[in-house]
């Protein structure tokens, strides 16, 4: 957005008051980092995990008039956990009034690279994920160490400290900001005495809650089973399916000899069978999606894919551009199923806009593989709108995480426009920093509409256009040809109605050029 067109928080020039306020914020941030305790939940930093996580927006108004009725959101919020209610009884007479208790969690992570601020931002994002899953975050700790402990991930001393925090806060779950091996999770549970899950399991749980379509649910279930398969475990006799004949009272006797495999082996076989069935189902859904893409390619309709970090505002932007009315929620991974809508440039050229699943740092590989058929929509696009939350604590980290996934799906060479969203609440210094790093950018606010016109102009200039110029004379009895030239495959430069027919100067795509060649005026 140029300064001559707009004035706002992203302008190059700022008055002295704005500059002084920004300097004070930077100094305050440096001071807090220097004094920060390894334990983020210490009293002097009280409030970091109180209320809504920082990775979620603090806007009081969640939707704009372009988001429609949001009926899906009302359905999602029809059942909500309620904080502050407990299953514990203070008096036996209260037995009729017990209520479901909100799952209460403590977070833990390791700071082994980057700055303390990077480690804190990662834990804040984990808090946002936990809140999205329906939990209440009570506390969080970060340990400074070169690499995770192979036994308990955190090390024995820090694991005991975590146990004390869990006991003091009354937490019933610990969430680790990394992926745990099966042995690490078991060892840590043995120490803290409550359920332990890792970042991957948390993300998979959110996907399972939010998947709506048949394909989306199948993809999530496949990812969950791939994660679960190496983590199956059991206890004692429940794992045995074999009995050793009639050996006194210890033997099970006739009829007790098992099928020759333990229960865990049986469970693994069932999981593998289910995974094979899901892969077959997902593969069976591909022809329908490929047929739609082939139809768009045959008609040579340009495709624009909206990608970005989760909660960056992709669905809000789609609603603003096309009035699609798709679900918008201040939560991570609110929408998983791709949405395709038709749009039109100012000069009448049609194209499609596709909203895709959001990305996140360290997106589980199981999800990338399971959603590969969906992500292929991005790889086949002619243009990528990379939406970035300019108000996020680490927007550069968001950009890097998204581009990592784009590399994985062979989509990195597609033309890209960086869309710096939420400019109405972003720090102007951050916006300016991003402008300097990303030359092909647009600064917008999907909520207020600021910058949308400039974005539409950039889309219009970037999408592939008809490139074969022809001068045609079309008889009046061939109105079907004139009508087709007004479609997405042609761009009309001039039109004149003569006594012999309709004279048109047009640009058409190569496929259509052959169809209308008979009407061309040669010389």
Buried (B, 14 or more C-beta within 10 A) or exposed (E): BEEEEBEBBBBEEBEEEBEEBBEEEEEEEEEBEEEBEBBBBEEEBEEBBEEBBBBBBEEEEBBBEBBBEBEBBEEBEEEEEEEEEEEEEEEEEEEEEEEEBBBBBBBBBBBEEEEBBBBBBBBBBBBBBBBBBBBBBBBBBBBEBEEBBEBBBBBEEBBEBBBEBBEEBEBBBBBBBBBBBEBBBBBBBEBBEBBBBBBBBBBBBBBBBBBBEEBBBBBBBBBBBBBBEEBBEEEEEEBEBEBEEEEEEEEBEEEEBEEEEBBBBBBBEEBEEEBEEBEEBBEEBEEEBEEEBEEBEEBBBBBBBBBBBBBBBBBBBBBBBBEBBBBBBBBBBBBBBBBBBEBEBEEEBBBBBBBBBBBBBBBBBBBBBBBBBBBBBBBBBBBBBBBBBBBBBBBBBBBEBBBBBBEBBEBBEBEBBBBBBBBBBBBBBBBBBBBEEBEEBBBBBBBBBBBBBBBBEBBBEBBBBBEBEBBBBBEEEBEEBBEBBEEBBBBBEEBEEEEEBBBBBBBBBEEBBEEBEEBEEEE
